[in-house]
Amino acid sequence: MQPETLVRDHTIYACVMGSRAFGLATDGSDTDRRGVFLAPTPLFWRFDKPPTHVEGPGEERFSWELERFCELALRANPNILECLHSPLVEYADDTGHELLALRGAFLSRRVHETFTRYSRSQRRKLEADVRTHGAPRWKHAMHLLRLLISARDLLRTGALTVDVGEHRESLLAVKRGEVPWSEVASRMARLEREADAAADRSPLPAEPDRRRVEDFLIRARRASAQ
């Protein structure tokens, strides 16, 4: 079975991500699509296993096989968790709706480590740009601020909100290069401190509900086999 066929015929969940989901789209913004497919169980009985992810078909589209998607979500991968919480869902079958109903099972205080680790790696890249070119890539700086706001609020409330809402204009000003890097860096540092403080009293559980997710995956595989 070709990878494109897996996406075309076995997608259980599809959504729009990127600037459109974040509430940061402008006239020239792309439409980034993400999805989850459930590879038919008999494909796993062969030596050659189905792919864990597929790029395409078409531009700006990326999909994960369900098991890989769940593994990454249980590890609190920022991109995967945000995909689960996209406000722009384009498709979900019965299995996809069950996956969405499990969103809370993937959330835990692990997000503090994963979001912080990712944000710090991105910040180092921005700082390298400043040293080399005199300015960061402003679009990347905007998205890093957005991620830090999301992480802080998730740790404070236990809910992951993807759309930036009232922060839209201030973030777009960063993208346009209208805010000095020193101020942007100061905002990032402040948001990191606020996330650290929120982690100590977060309503999130210490660990995700791995057993509940695994039960869902087994039932999905069994139904596919039948």
C-alpha positions in Angstrom: 0.0 0.0 0.0 1.4 3.3 -1.1 1.9 6.0 1.6 -0.4 8.4 -0.3 -3.1 5.7 -0.2 -2.8 5.4 3.6 -3.5 9.1 3.9 -6.3 9.2 1.3 -8.2 6.1 2.5 -7.3 5.7 6.2 -7.2 9.2 7.7 -9.1 9.3 11.0 -8.4 13.0 11.8 -7.3 16.0 9.8 -6.9 19.6 10.8 -5.3 22.9 9.9 -2.3 24.1 11.8 0.2 27.0 11.5 -0.8 30.6 11.4 -4.4 29.9 10.5 -5.0 27.8 13.6 -3.0 30.2 15.8 -5.1 33.2 14.7 -2.1 34.8 13.2 -2.9 34.4 9.5 -2.4 37.3 7.0 -3.3 37.5 3.4 -0.1 35.6 2.3 -0.3 32.8 4.9 -0.1 29.2 3.8 -2.6 26.5 4.8 -0.7 23.9 6.8 -2.6 20.6 7.1 -1.9 17.8 9.6 -3.5 14.5 10.0 -3.5 11.0 11.6 -4.1 7.8 9.7 -4.8 4.3 11.0 -2.8 1.8 9.0 -4.7 -1.4 8.4 -3.7 -3.9 11.1 -2.7 -6.7 8.5 0.1 -4.4 7.2 1.9 -4.9 10.6 2.0 -8.7 10.0 4.6 -8.2 7.3 8.4 -7.7 7.6 8.0 -4.3 6.0 5.9 -2.2 8.3 3.8 0.8 7.3 5.4 4.2 7.6 5.2 6.1 10.8 4.5 9.3 8.9 3.8 10.5 5.4 4.5 13.9 3.7 1.7 14.8 1.3 -0.1 14.2 -0.9 0.0 17.8 -1.9 1.9 20.7 -0.4 2.0 21.7 3.2 0.5 18.4 4.4 1.9 15.9 6.9 0.3 12.9 8.6 1.3 10.5 11.4 0.3 6.9 11.8 -1.9 6.6 14.9 0.5 4.8 17.1 3.4 7.2 16.4 1.1 10.1 17.0 0.1 8.7 20.4 3.7 8.0 21.3 4.7 11.6 20.6 1.6 13.0 22.4 2.4 11.0 25.5 5.9 12.5 25.5 4.3 15.9 25.4 5.6 16.8 22.0 4.5 20.5 21.6 3.6 20.2 17.9 1.6 17.0 18.4 -0.3 18.3 21.4 -1.2 21.5 19.5 -2.4 19.4 16.6 -4.9 17.7 18.9 -6.2 21.0 20.0 -6.5 22.8 16.7 -9.7 24.9 16.4 -9.8 24.1 12.7 -10.8 20.4 12.4 -11.4 19.4 8.8 -12.3 15.7 9.3 -12.8 13.2 12.0 -14.4 9.7 11.7 -15.6 7.8 14.8 -12.0 6.8 15.7 -10.9 10.3 15.2 -13.6 11.6 17.5 -12.5 9.1 20.1 -8.9 10.4 19.7 -10.1 13.9 20.3 -12.0 12.8 23.4 -8.7 11.6 24.8 -7.0 15.0 24.5 -6.9 15.3 28.3 -5.3 11.9 28.7 -2.1 13.2 26.9 -1.7 16.3 29.0 0.6 16.2 32.1 3.3 18.3 33.8 5.7 16.9 31.3 4.8 19.8 29.1 6.9 22.0 31.2 10.1 20.2 30.3 9.3 19.6 26.6 7.9 23.1 25.9 10.8 24.7 27.8 13.4 22.5 26.1 12.0 23.3 22.7 11.7 27.0 23.3 15.3 27.3 24.6 16.7 25.5 21.6 14.7 27.9 19.3 15.9 30.9 21.3 19.5 29.9 20.9 19.0 29.9 17.1 17.4 33.4 17.3 20.3 34.7 19.3 22.7 33.2 16.8 20.9 35.1 14.0 21.2 38.3 16.0 25.0 37.8 16.5 25.5 36.9 12.8 23.0 39.1 11.0 22.1 41.8 13.5 18.5 40.7 13.8 16.5 37.4 14.3 14.1 35.9 11.9 11.2 37.8 13.2 8.5 35.3 12.1 10.3 32.6 14.2 10.6 35.1 17.1 6.8 35.6 16.9 6.0 31.9 17.0 8.4 31.3 19.9 6.6 34.0 21.9 3.3 32.4 21.0 4.5 29.0 22.1 5.7 30.4 25.4 2.3 32.1 26.1 0.6 28.8 25.3 2.9 26.8 27.6 2.5 29.2 30.5 -1.3 29.2 30.2 -1.5 25.5 29.9 0.5 25.0 33.1 -1.7 27.6 34.8 -5.1 26.3 33.7 -4.6 22.7 32.6 -6.1 23.6 29.2 -4.2 24.0 25.9 -5.4 26.9 23.8 -4.0 27.2 20.3 -5.6 30.5 19.1 -3.6 33.5 20.4 -6.8 35.6 20.8 -6.0 39.0 22.3 -2.2 38.6 21.7 -2.6 38.7 17.9 -1.7 42.3 17.2 1.3 42.4 19.6 2.6 39.2 18.1 2.2 40.4 14.5 4.1 43.5 15.4 7.0 41.3 16.4 6.7 39.5 13.0 6.9 42.8 11.2 10.1 43.7 13.1 8.5 46.6 14.9 9.6 45.5 18.4 13.3 45.7 19.3 15.0 42.4 19.9 15.9 43.4 23.4 12.2 43.8 24.3 11.3 40.5 22.6 14.1 38.7 24.5 12.9 40.3 27.7 9.3 39.0 27.0 10.6 35.5 26.4 12.6 35.4 29.6 9.6 36.7 31.5 7.3 34.1 30.0 9.8 31.3 30.8 9.9 32.5 34.5 6.1 32.5 34.6 5.9 29.0 33.2 8.4 27.8 35.8 6.3 29.3 38.6 3.1 27.8 37.1 4.7 24.4 36.9 5.0 24.1 40.7 1.2 24.4 41.3 -0.2 23.3 37.9 -3.5 21.4 37.9 -2.1 19.0 35.4 -1.3 15.4 36.5 2.3 14.4 36.9 2.1 11.8 34.1 -0.2 11.3 31.1 -2.8 8.5 31.2 -0.8 6.0 29.2 -3.1 3.0 30.0 -6.2 4.8 28.7 -4.4 5.7 25.5 -3.1 2.2 25.0 -6.5 0.8 25.5 -7.8 3.1 22.7 -5.0 2.0 20.4 -5.6 -1.7 21.0 -9.3 -1.3 20.3 -8.5 0.6 17.1 -6.1 -2.1 15.9 -8.5 -4.9 16.8 -11.4 -3.2 14.9 -9.1 -2.7 11.8 -8.1 -6.4 11.9 -11.7 -7.5 11.9 
